[in-house]
Amino acid sequence: MRGIALPVYVPSFFSAIAQNAVQILLPLYALEIGGGAALAAAVVGLRGAGTMLGDVPAGMLVTRIGDRGVMIAGLLAVTFATVAAALATEATLLSFAALGFGAGVGVWLLARMSFITDTVRLEQRGRVISVMAGLQRAGALVGPLIAGIGAEALGYRTVFAAAAVLFAVSLVLVLIFASPAPRLPHTAGHVRLAQVVSTHRHTFTTAGSVMVILMFLRAGRLLMIPLVGATIGLSAAEIGIVFSLSAAVDMVMFYPAGLILDHLGRRWALAPAMLLLGAGLALLPFADGFWGFAAAGVLAGLGNGFGTGIFMTLGGDLSPERGRGEFLGVWRLVGDLGAAVGPFIMGSVAQWASLAVACAGSGAMALVGVALLVATVPETLHRRATMERAPP
């Protein structure tokens, strides 16, 4: 595990701080340069769309040029996109920067996971991934706090530039310390993507729909906290503090969420995640000051914490032995669809109705998601355990 500290852990921590700083600043900067709620939502949505668009090409590139090369490409993309955001003075360039940023983040995350899979032994992989999740949540705690205070004291452009430097440092560490991972030959488990979609269309339309709603709510948290905070007159520093408080609760829930997943079941983690996320978003417009706003943000963070790891855990449970990689690729695209479309929908509702209506709609979506979960998604923990105990 120490062998991946410099090529993976340290770059991941630096990039997590920068990534979470940029994520909170993008919608606030859209408002700063004269855009309304619709532009702020579009910027967040384009970031999600970029991640979705980067999924399949990143997977193809990993098989062609290897994990290290794709990690480098992803970090280059986020560095240049963050510099572009710092230089943006109007909506068009900021929108392209958000799209490129999302694509770069998606490429970096996919290649990093592939790198870990190829270089870490199976019996150590769980611990390595747990550390990765902890570093990501630490970045979500530190990044927004630094971004909010820095934007107020030094300006948005300075903070974007600092984030670009952190991405560049991560890039240098990968260039120096990441050795090309050995690529395993493709096996007979490879199947056509269209066949995977056809065979598992029921899973994608049922459990996949629940994942779309979960990612919709997660994207709503990233969008609505800055928008509502700015609307009720909070400063960028205060909004950054609320984000960090929300992230702190999220981080604390990491271990309990894992226990729930592995002992009670997947649905016992997923249902509270959606309900608490929806409740936190629905309560945001009722806040009339910092503490009420912070309480709603923390509630949403608690919900996000309950859902730690659920997306890929449930996808792994439902995936077949043959064609697992293709299945998980489609599964990720399904989730990213919710993250990409959610901000556009919520931003449009906020623009044509109000932020309160958009937040209330998010709460209603959470109820729909729980209903779909109960009605259509089986508990996979016990089914998977039974399959693993069955004799060959």
N, C-alpha and C positions, 0 to 999 in steps of 0.2 A: 504493500500500500504506500510505503514511503517513496517508491519509485515513480509514482504519478503525482507527487505533491507539486513539483515545479511545472511539469507539462500540463497538468489538469487542475489541481486544487487552487493554486495561487491565481492563475489566469481566470478561473471561474469566479473567484471571490471579487477580483477587480472588475470583471465584466458585469457581475451581478449588481455591484454598486452603481456602475455607469448605466446599465440597462434600466434599473428602477428609477434612477434620477431622470433619465430622458423620458421615460413613460409618464411621469407626473408632469413634466414640463411641457410636453407636446401640446396637450389641450389648453394649458394656461397661456402658452406663447401664442397659440392661435387666437385667443381672446386679446392678448396684448397687442398684436399687429392689426387689430380692427375687425377680426372675424367674430361671428356670433356663435351661438350654441351649435348650429348646423355645421360650421367649419370645424369647430373643436371635435364634434362627433365624427366628422369625415376623416380628420387626421388620425384619431384613434382607430377608426374602422380600417383605414388604409394600412396602418401598422399591422393589424390582424390579417388583412388580405395579403400583405407581403409575406407574412409567415406561412400562410396557406399556399401561396404560389411557390414558395421555396421548398416545400416538403418533397415533392416528387423529383425535381431536378437534383436536389441534394442527395437523395438516395441513389440516383443514377450515377452521380459523380463519385460517390464513395466507392462504387464498384469499379470505376474507371481509373481514378487517380489516387485512391486511398483516403483514409480518415484524416491524416495529417494535412494533406493538401486542401481538403474541404474545410477543415477547421481554420486554416489560414485564410481561405477565401471568405468565410463567414465573418471573421474578425476584420478583414479589410473592408468588407461591405458596411459593417456597422460603424467603423471609424470614419469612412468617407461620408456616410449618411448623416452622422452626427455633426461633422464639419459643415455639411450643406445646411443643416438646421440652424447652426450658428450664424450662417451667412444669409439666411432667408429673411426677406423683408416683406414678402407678400405670400398669398395663399398657395400659388402654384408650386413654388420651390419647396415650401414647407410640406406640401402634400407629397411631392416626389421623395423628399427626405424621409417622411414617415413610411412610405411604401418600401424604400430601400432598406430602412432600418429594420422593419419587420422581416423582410426577406433574409437579411444578414443574420438576425437573431435565430430564425428558424434553421438556417443552414448550420450555424455554429452549434446549436443545441443537438441537432441530429447527428452531426459528425462527432461531437464529443461523446455522445452515448455509444455510437458505433466503436469509437476508439477504446472506450472502457470495456465493451463487450469483447473486443478482439485481444486486449492486453491483460485483462484481469481474470484470474482463475474463477471458476464458477462458485467455489466455496467462499470467496472473498467479495464477490460482486455485490451482494446485498449491503454489506457494510460500506463499500465504496460509494454506492448510489445514495445511501443514507447520508453520508457526509456531504455529497453533492447537493442534496436537497436542503441540508442545514446551511450550507454556504449561500445557496440561492435566497433562502429566507433571511439570512443575515444581511445580504445585500438589499433586500426589500425593506429591512429595518433602517439601515444606514443611509441608503441612497436618497429616498424622499426627504429625509430630514436635512441632509446636506444641500439637496437641490432647492428646497423651499427657502432656507436661510440664505443660501448663496445667491439665488435669483433676486431676493429682496435687497441684499447688501451690495452685490456686484453686478447684477443684471443677468438676463437670460443667456445672452451670448457667451459670457464668461463661463457660466456653468456648463453649457453645451461644449465649449472648448475643453474644459477640464475633463468632462466625460470622454471626449475623443482621445485625450491623452491616456486615460485609464484603459480604453480599448487598445490603443497602440502598445502600451506596456504589456498587455495580455498577449498581443500578437507577437511581440519580440520573445516573450517567454516560450510560446509554442514553437516559434522558429528555432530557438536554441535547444530546447530540452525535449521536444516531442520527437521520438524516433518513429519512422514509418512502421505501422503495425503489420504483421504478416496477414495476408488475405487468404481466407479459406476458399477452396474451390466450391462452386455451386453444386448442389446435390440435386437428386431427383425430386426433392421437395418443392422445387420451383414450379409454379403454375402461372398461367396467364391471369393478368389482372381482371379481365372481363369475366373469367370463370369464377374467380373469388367473389366478385360483386354479385353475380347471378346466384351462386350457391348460398351465400349468406345474406341475401337481400332482406330476409325477415329480421335478422339481428341488427342490420344497419338501420332499418326503419323503426325498430322498437327501442332497443337499448341505445342505438345511435341517436335517436331523437331526444332521449333523455340527456345524452352528453351534449347535444347542441344547446339545450336549455341551460345546462350547468355552465358551459363556456360563455353563453349569452350573459348570464348573471355575473360571471367573473369579469367579463369585459365591462359590464355596466358599473361594477365597483370602481374600476379604473377611470371611467368617464364621469360618473355622477358625483363622486366625492370632490374633484376639482371644480366642476360646474356649479354644484349647489353651494360649495364653500365660497366661491367668488360671488355668487348671487346674494348671499346673506352678509357680504362685506368682510369676510375673513381675508387676511393677507396671505401671500404665497408661503411665508414661513409657518403660519398657523395651519394651513392646509397640509404642508409637509409634515408637521408634527402629528396631525391626525392620521396621515398615511403611515407614519412610523409606528404609532400606537396600534393601528390596525394590523400592521405587519408583525408587531411584537406578539400579539395574541395569536396570530396565524402560526408563528414560529413555535410558541409554547405548545400548541396543539399537535405538533408534528408527531411526537411519540404516542400520545393517547390515540390519535387517529389510526396509527399503525396497529395498535392493540385492538381497536374496534374492528378494523378490517380483517385481522387474522383470527380473532376469537369470536366475535359476535356475527360478523358477516358484512358483505359489501353494502347491502341495502341499508344497514344500520348506520353506516357512515354517510352514504349518499343522500338519504332523505333529510337528516338534520342539516347537511351542508346547503342544500337548496332552500330549505325553509328559513334558515338563519340569514343566508345571503339575501333572499327576497325580503325578509322583514327589515333588515338593515337598510336596504335601498328604499323601501317604502317609507321608512321613518325619517330619512334624511331631510325632506322638505319641511318637516314639522319642527326642526331645530331653529331656535331663534338666537343662538349664541354659540360660543366655542364648545362648551361642555356638552350641550345637547347634541351638537354635530359630532363631537368626538365619540359620544356613546353610540350613536347610530353607526359610525364608521368602525368602531370596535366590534359591534355586533356582526357586521358584514365580514370583518376579519375572522371572527370566531367561526362563522359558516365556512369561509374559505379554508380554515384550518381543518375542520371536520372532513373536508374533501381532499386532504393531502394524499396524493398517490392514487386516487380512485380511478382516474381516467385510464392510465396505462395498466393498472391492476385488473380492472374489469375487462379491458381489451385483451389482456393476456389470458384471463380465464375463458373468455369466449372464443379465442382464436383456435383454429384447427392445427393439428400436427403438421399436415402438409399444406404449404402455402401460408405459413404463419407470418412471414415477413410481408407478403403482399396484403394480407388481411390487416395487419397493424398499420401499414401505410394508408390504407383506405380509412381505417378507424381514426387515425390522426387527422386526416383531411376532414372527416365529418366533424370532429371537435373544433378544428380551426374555422370551419364554416360558421359556427355559432359565435366565435370570437370576432370574426370579420364582419358579419351581418348585424350583430347586436348593436354596436354603437351607431350604425347608420339608422336603424329603426328607432332607437331611443332618442337620437339627436333630432330626427324628423318630427317625432311626437312632441319633443320639447320645443321645437321651433314653431310648430303650427298650433299646439295647445299650450302646454306649460311643462316645466320641469316636474311639478307635482304629479301631473298625469303620467309622465314618462316613468317616474319612480313607482307609482302605484301599479302601472302596467307590468313592471318588472316583478313586483310582488305577486301579481296574478300569474305570471309565467312560472314562478316557483311552485305555485299550487298545481298548475298543469303538469309540471315535471314530476312532482311527487305522485300524482295520480297515475301518470304513465308508468312510472317506476313500479308501483304496487301492482298495476294491472297486467303489465307486459314483460317485465324483466325478472327472471328467476333468480333466486339466491345462488350464486355461483361458488361460494366458498365450500359448502358441503358437497355440492356436485363434483367439484374438482378434486376434493379430498377422496371421495369415493372412487373416482376414476384412477387416481394415483395408487390407491390401495388394491385395485383390482389386479388379479394375476394376468400376465401377458398371454 
